[in-house]
Amino acid sequence: MLEVTDLHVRYGSIEALHGISFTVREGEMVALLGANGAGKTTTLCSIMRLPPPDGPVVTKGSLRFRGIDLLTVPPHDVVARHGIGLVPEGRHIFGNLTVMENLHIATYARKDTAAIKKDLDRVFALFPRLADRKTQRADTLSGGEQQMLAMGRAFMSGVRWILLDEPSMGLSPLLMQELFRVLKELNETGTTILVVEQNAHLALRYAHRAYVLETGRIVMEGPARELAQDPEIKKAYLG
């Protein structure tokens, strides 16, 4: 349902993406792999229509979501009308607000009170630690708990397509596994996921398909299990 075609993207005079093309189908978990500077975050920012100066400028190509040209859609409508949410690298939660306040602030554009309550119950079922800490300030949470909160906040916005940028960064191996198990559960219950991840072991274990970015170009793609066995992928990313 997401179709990216020949996408060229710039930051000022620097071209960051050189004509990438990929698709994400409804109900999939798709991984974008690559080293720092490959263009992974730029790809997510382009889909979310993040405006300059922080966001990139699309100079060529198309971004279509369920047949709609996202290049004509303002950023707030990408979330509110088209149901795509971003969990950014670094979490970017509101540290001076409580867990509950962070979750509720994500529902500002929603009017479906019963559905909001259902989604809140779902977040607490997925992340019981957040339920235990719902009155606690977000900046007092551990790194793993803050990542859970960032994911829960995206879910509370009512989206069912989630883009994640380096969700395992800074987490212990145990928390990484827990986080991806939750992603798998979300995916199996109807949430489509596009995840940017440097931990290729984890991403290829849980994703259906994957694309490999190098310096703004997609150099490999295929089913995650097949890529996990590819000698070049093993050498470059799996050790």
C-alpha positions in Angstrom: 0.0 0.0 0.0 3.0 2.3 0.3 4.8 2.7 -3.0 8.0 4.8 -3.2 9.2 5.3 -6.8 12.5 6.8 -8.0 12.7 9.1 -4.9 15.4 11.8 -5.0 15.8 13.8 -1.9 18.1 16.8 -1.0 19.2 18.6 2.1 20.2 22.0 0.6 22.7 21.2 -2.2 23.4 17.7 -1.0 21.5 14.9 -2.5 20.8 12.2 0.2 18.6 9.8 -1.8 19.5 8.9 -5.4 16.3 7.4 -6.8 15.2 4.7 -4.4 12.2 2.6 -5.0 10.4 0.1 -2.6 7.0 -1.0 -1.5 5.4 -2.0 1.8 2.2 -4.1 1.7 -0.6 -4.0 4.1 0.1 -6.2 7.1 3.9 -6.5 6.5 6.9 -5.8 8.7 9.6 -4.4 6.4 13.1 -3.5 7.4 15.4 -0.8 6.0 19.0 -1.8 6.8 22.2 0.2 6.3 25.1 2.0 8.0 25.0 5.5 9.4 24.5 8.0 6.6 22.9 5.5 4.2 19.7 7.5 4.0 17.4 5.5 6.3 16.2 8.3 8.5 15.9 10.6 5.4 13.5 8.0 3.9 11.3 8.0 6.9 11.3 11.8 7.1 10.3 12.0 3.4 7.3 9.7 4.0 6.2 11.7 7.0 6.6 14.9 5.0 8.7 16.5 7.7 9.3 20.1 6.4 12.6 21.9 6.1 14.9 22.8 7.7 14.9 19.6 9.7 13.2 17.6 6.9 14.5 16.9 3.4 13.2 18.3 0.1 11.9 15.8 -2.5 13.2 16.8 -5.9 12.0 13.9 -8.0 9.9 10.7 -7.7 6.7 9.8 -6.0 5.4 8.7 -2.6 2.0 7.0 -2.9 0.0 5.6 0.0 -3.2 3.7 -0.9 -3.1 5.5 -4.2 -2.8 9.0 -2.7 0.2 11.2 -3.5 1.8 12.0 -0.2 3.8 14.8 -1.7 0.5 16.8 -1.8 -0.3 16.0 1.8 0.6 18.3 4.8 2.5 16.6 7.6 -0.3 16.7 10.1 -2.7 14.9 7.7 -0.1 12.1 7.1 -0.9 11.2 10.7 -4.5 12.4 11.3 -6.1 11.4 8.0 -3.8 8.7 6.6 -2.9 6.9 9.8 0.9 6.8 9.5 2.9 7.4 12.7 6.6 7.9 13.4 8.6 6.7 16.4 11.7 8.9 15.9 15.3 8.0 16.7 16.1 9.3 20.2 12.4 8.8 21.3 11.7 12.6 21.7 9.1 12.1 24.5 8.0 15.0 26.7 10.2 14.5 29.7 8.3 17.0 31.9 5.0 15.2 31.4 3.9 12.0 33.0 3.5 8.7 31.1 -0.3 9.2 30.9 0.1 12.8 29.7 2.5 11.7 27.0 0.0 9.1 25.8 -3.0 11.4 26.0 -1.3 14.2 24.1 -1.1 11.9 21.1 -4.9 11.7 20.9 -5.4 15.4 20.3 -6.9 14.9 16.8 -9.1 12.0 17.8 -12.8 12.1 18.8 -13.4 8.4 19.2 -13.5 8.2 23.0 -14.2 4.5 23.2 -11.5 3.6 20.7 -9.0 5.8 22.6 -9.8 3.9 25.8 -9.4 0.6 23.9 -6.0 1.7 22.5 -4.8 2.8 26.0 -5.7 -0.6 27.4 -3.8 -2.2 24.5 -0.7 -0.1 25.2 -0.7 -1.1 28.8 -1.2 -4.7 27.9 1.8 -4.6 25.5 3.9 -2.6 28.0 2.9 -3.4 31.6 5.8 -1.3 32.9 4.1 1.8 31.5 0.9 0.9 33.4 3.0 0.7 36.6 4.6 4.1 35.9 1.6 6.0 34.4 1.8 8.8 36.9 5.6 9.0 36.7 7.5 11.8 34.8 8.8 10.5 31.5 12.3 11.8 32.1 12.7 9.5 35.1 12.1 6.3 33.1 14.8 4.0 31.9 15.9 4.1 28.3 13.9 1.0 27.5 10.8 2.4 29.2 11.2 5.6 27.3 11.3 3.7 24.0 8.2 1.8 25.1 6.5 5.1 25.8 7.5 6.5 22.3 6.0 3.5 20.7 2.8 3.7 22.8 2.5 7.4 22.0 2.5 6.6 18.3 -0.1 3.9 18.7 -2.3 6.3 20.7 -2.5 8.7 17.8 -4.8 6.1 16.2 -2.4 5.0 13.4 -2.1 1.5 12.1 1.0 2.1 10.0 4.1 2.8 12.2 7.5 3.9 11.0 10.3 3.2 13.6 13.7 4.8 13.5 16.4 2.7 15.3 14.1 1.4 18.0 16.8 -0.8 19.6 19.4 1.9 19.9 20.9 2.1 23.4 19.0 -0.8 24.7 20.3 -3.9 26.4 20.2 -7.2 24.4 17.3 -8.4 26.6 15.3 -5.2 26.0 16.0 -5.4 22.3 14.4 -8.9 22.1 11.4 -7.7 24.2 10.9 -4.7 22.0 10.9 -6.7 18.8 8.6 -9.3 20.3 6.1 -6.5 20.9 6.6 -5.3 17.3 5.8 -8.8 16.1 2.7 -8.9 18.2 1.6 -5.5 16.9 2.2 -6.6 13.3 0.3 -9.9 13.8 -2.7 -8.0 15.1 -3.0 -5.6 12.2 -0.3 -2.9 12.4 1.9 -2.5 9.3 5.5 -1.6 10.3 8.4 -0.1 8.4 11.5 -0.3 10.7 14.9 1.3 10.2 17.4 -0.7 12.2 21.2 -1.1 12.4 20.8 -4.4 14.3 20.4 -6.6 11.2 20.2 -9.8 13.3 17.0 -8.6 15.0 15.5 -6.9 11.9 16.0 -9.9 9.7 14.7 -12.3 12.3 11.4 -10.6 12.7 10.7 -8.8 9.3 9.0 -10.3 6.3 11.2 -8.4 3.8 14.1 -6.1 3.9 15.9 -3.5 1.8 19.6 -2.6 2.1 20.6 1.1 1.7 24.1 2.3 0.9 24.8 6.0 0.4 21.3 6.8 -0.7 20.7 3.8 -3.0 19.0 0.5 -2.5 21.6 -2.2 -3.3 19.8 -5.3 -2.1 16.3 -6.4 -1.4 14.3 -9.6 -0.7 12.7 -11.9 1.9 14.3 -11.3 5.2 15.2 -15.0 5.7 17.0 -15.1 2.3 18.9 -11.9 3.0 20.0 -13.3 6.4 21.8 -16.1 4.5 23.3 -13.9 1.8 27.1 -14.0 2.1 27.4 -10.2 1.4 24.9 -9.4 4.1 26.6 -11.7 6.5 29.9 -10.1 5.9 28.7 -6.5 6.0 26.1 -6.6 8.8 26.0 -9.9 10.6 29.6 -10.5 11.4 
